[in-house]
Amino acid sequence: MSNLVVLGAQWGDEGKGKIVDLLTDRFDTVVRYQGGANAGHTVVAEGVKYILHQVPSGIINGAGLCVVANGVVVDPTAMVGELLELKQKGIEVDGRFVLSDRAQVVMPYHGELDRLTEMRLGKGSIGTTGKGIGPAYESKISRAGLRVGDLLTNSKLREKVKDLVERANELIVKLYNERPFDVDEVYSPLAAAGEQLAPYITNTADLLHRRIEEGSSIIFEGAQGAMLDIDHGTYPFVTSSNTTVGSVCSGTGVPPKHIHRSLGIAKAYCTRVGKGPFPSEDETEAGEKMREIGGEFGATTGRPRRCGWFDAVSACYAARINGFDAVAITKIDVLDGFSEIQVCIAYELDGKRIEHVPASATEMERCKPIYKSVPGWRDSTSGIDGFDDLPDKAKRYLDYLAGLLGIPVVIISTGPDRRHSAVREDVYRQSLQVIPNH
Ligand code: IMP
């Protein structure tokens, strides 16, 4: 079996959680490798809704091992709560979940610094999820972070926390003139969470290598989306990690030769939360209709998502930098009621047609969408689980997107539940299932 990366081709919220849940029983290991509790992966299985923030979506379906690898920034208290909630819903966690000793810890002051930085930026704020992700990665890069493995060194933990809290307080008090954090108020819940998480903490890179040697098959579950990548996204309106495929290596310790295929996930239209350029945003009735029908409100923050038409310019860019072998198109049912569908095939920037994503966010803000209009199908696709059963015009729309991206559409999602999915098994085999040469 090949090892597969699944990641978002847009600005996040493409439905990665659902697709990973759907595919997970074809693999025996599921790995999250970047981001943190800013992610909100929604999985609906047999009528039960699960919202996962840090635990891989593969925990719900199948019996595989779920790994939170070193590239993730972990909020330990929230992680304990998430595991407990899963257990209460009858999901087997013990023996199926591990957490990297090298993952970074999101500290309470990271959340506060996130809030204060956004306040300071005022109108120029990013619109973060407020989960402390940016400040946690800042601490990691400036070598002032706490790692999950440190939670296990009980005798040294308080000393480390004291040093880090004092460093953070300098900023909080001197720059922001806010109340400092108390060392023990930070230390005690961390130590308690560390005790609860101890049975799950391990060297996940070693573990993954052992599993690869034993012939294990791995699905790597991305968080956020390609256009939120710190390098390749719409900087500075991005998240603070690499959301693109390269992150799999650095975030897990698994080298490229064991990463065989890459599957992009894109909605049949486009959404974005937070600020930043979004050329195909539709602020008219059409966008409002997508939000309403698609239930486009953030799983982490509840914020209404900005909605618009499929942006083939940024999706092609995402396909290129991630080497997508195929794409899954989600939420096609949301477009059922539209008689005409727009697809953004190029941008107009200062009177000129361009077909690339500009590096500068201010240039991208000035980009106007150039649309190709495609007929809608005006028929229900809701819950359809076979590609051939889709209305002809919906198939034509999917073919059109596949042609623009230069890759096949392998999965079509037609509703929130796992059952509401059409997997094209022949296309899956041809594009994603290779027998790798180790
Ligand atoms: P942060 O990741 O909380 O720092 O937020 C930075 C930007 O990424 C903001 O625009 C957020 O709305 C966006 N973002 C972060 N995580 C997600 C996600 O899981 N889905 C969609 N947008 C996200």
Boltz pocket constraint, residues with backbone or C-beta under 6 A from the ligand:
constraints:
  - pocket:
      binder: B
      contacts: [[A, 11], [A, 12], [A, 13], [A, 38], [A, 39], [A, 40], [A, 126], [A, 127], [A, 128], [A, 129], [A, 130], [A, 131], [A, 132], [A, 133], [A, 134], [A, 223], [A, 224], [A, 228], [A, 237], [A, 238], [A, 239], [A, 240], [A, 273], [A, 274], [A, 275]]
      max_distance: 6.0
